């Protein structure tokens, strides 16, 4: 990622910032991942975010190099585009952590980060996420 981004307003970096260009905010926000290939659609948990990218926990892996759209489950108009740059299996959660580097211009990226910061400060994320998942499961035919 090239170019200088403005300093982060995030005050809660995780413990893994030593190898990162930007601090990360720990969060718990329900998101969907969609690729240009219509066969790829995953629900997941946005677990961390910074100015350069984010981490998403999901039940299934996504191949490195795939370009995805990360959208808020609450409002899919709030989204950002990025490339999958790494993934690892989280044994304790029986899920994959997918590392995504943002590709979007600063304005769209800033809107997405601001939304995540607001959700993290305002909501009890685990309760909200579980409520949303129950509503979705109830709508299935």
PyMOL commands that set and color helices and strands:
alter all, ss='L'
color gray80, all
select helices_A, chain A and resi 17-19+106-122+125-139
alter helices_A, ss='H'
color red, helices_A
select strands_A, chain A and resi 25-35+41-49+53-58+67-72+79-90+95-102
alter strands_A, ss='S'
color yellow, strands_A
deselect
rebuild
show_as cartoon
